[in-house]
Amino acid sequence: MYVENKNIELTDLGGGVVRKVLAYSENLMSVELHFDKGAVGAKHSHPHEQIGYLISGSLLFQEEGKEDKVLVAGDTYYVAPDVPHGVVALEETMLLDIFTPMRKDFV
C-alpha cells in the first residue's frame, strides 16, 4: 500500500491547525500536521502510544508532569497512552505523528 501526499485532502481543525491522515492500518497510523505560528494543539490525552517528528519549524511541547520543552526541526517526542499533552507553535511548523493503534477518531 502507498499513499500519495498530493492526493490527500487537508482537514481544517481550526485555530491555524490542519491535518492529513497518511497511510494506516488497524495497528499503526501516520498523520501530517501543519501549525500556523501561534497555533495551539490543546492539551488532551488518548489511549494510543504516539511518536512525533518535527519536519520543520519549532514548537513548545507540553506534557503533564514534565517541564515544557522547545523542540525544533529534526527533534522527536514520545507520549505514553493516557498522558495529557499539547503544543504551541513558535513558528509555522509541520510535524509527523505516528500512533499505535490507529486513531479511529481520525477517519
VENQUI-V820528 format. One record per backbone hydrogen bond with DSSP energy under -0.5 kcal/mol. NH is the residue of the N-H (numbers start at 1). CO is the residue of the C=O. If there is no record, write none. Layout:
nh=[NH:NH]
co=[CO:CO]
This chain:
nh=[5:7:8:11:12:13:13:14:17:18:19:20:22:22:25:29:30:31:32:33:34:35:36:38:39:41:42:44:49:50:51:52:53:54:55:55:56:59:60:61:61:62:64:66:69:71:71:73:74:75:77:79:82:83:84:85:86:87:88:89:90:91:93:94:95:96:97:97:98:99:100:102:104:106:107]
co=[3:4:5:19:10:11:17:17:14:34:11:32:20:30:28:99:23:97:20:95:18:93:16:89:36:87:40:85:100:79:98:77:96:75:53:94:94:71:88:59:69:86:84:63:61:59:69:57:54:72:52:50:46:80:82:44:62:41:60:39:58:58:35:56:33:53:31:95:51:29:49:26:102:103:104]
